[in-house]
């Protein structure tokens, strides 16, 4: 399943910048998060996973609330501290 999500978005760990959430596991793929993104509800997954999930359903897979891809914020070294306290532990 994780390969399918990565292939859909073209995410490649070799081209990924510094990991801002080391040791954080993507709850869908169960692999380390690559290019993390956070939803308005505080859930974090890789941007590739978000893209795949939201292409299938326009809802958060955890809250079932309406969610669109533009609502997902990419987590980067420059903004991680601004969002860290919003991350929902899963």
N, C-alpha and C positions, 0 to 999 in steps of 0.2 A: 504494500500500500504506500509506504513512504517513497519508494522509487517512482510510483505513478505521480504523486504530488510534485516531486522534484522535477520530473520530466516535463510536466505541464508548464512550469514557470521558467524553466531553464536555470534554476539555482545550481550553482556549482561551488562546493566548499573551497575549491582552489582559488576562486576569484573573490571570496568573501573577505571583508575587512575584519579588523579586530573583533573578537567575540565579546559582546558587552554583558552577556549572561552565562559565564562559564558554568558548566554543570547543570544547566536548566534543560529539562527534557520537554520536547514537543508532545503535548498530550494526545495528539492524533497519530503521529508517526512513531512515537516512543523512542525517538532518536534525539541527540543533542540539537538544540535550536540553532538554525542557521538564519542569519538576517532576521532577527526577531521583530515582530510587530505586536502592538498592544491595541486591543479593542476599547471602546468607551466603557465597557463593563469590567475592564482590568484583566482580561484573559490574554495570555501571551502564547503565540505560536510562530513558527517560521513564516515569512511572507509568502513563500511558495505554498505552504499549507493553507494559509488564509485565502490565497487566490483560488486554489482548487475547491475548497469548501464553499466559498461564496459564489463560485461559478455554478455549483450544483443547487445551492439554496441561498436565498438572500436573507438568511437568518443566522444569528450567532448559534453555533452548535451546542453551546452550554446553557444559554439563557432562553433561547428560542425567540429572542427579540429581533425585530428587523435590523439588518446590518448591511451596509454596502462597503465595497472595497476602499473607497475614498475616506471612510471613517477610521480605518486602521492606520495608526501612526508607527512608522518605522522607528525602532529604538537604535540609537547610535551612541558612540562615546560622548558626544556633545549634549545629548538630551536625556540620557539614562537616569541621572539623578532626579530630574524633574518628574519622571514617571515611576520610579522605583517603589514608592509607597502606595501606588495604585494597583500594583501587580497582585492578582488573586492567586493564592497558593492552591495548587490542584493536587 
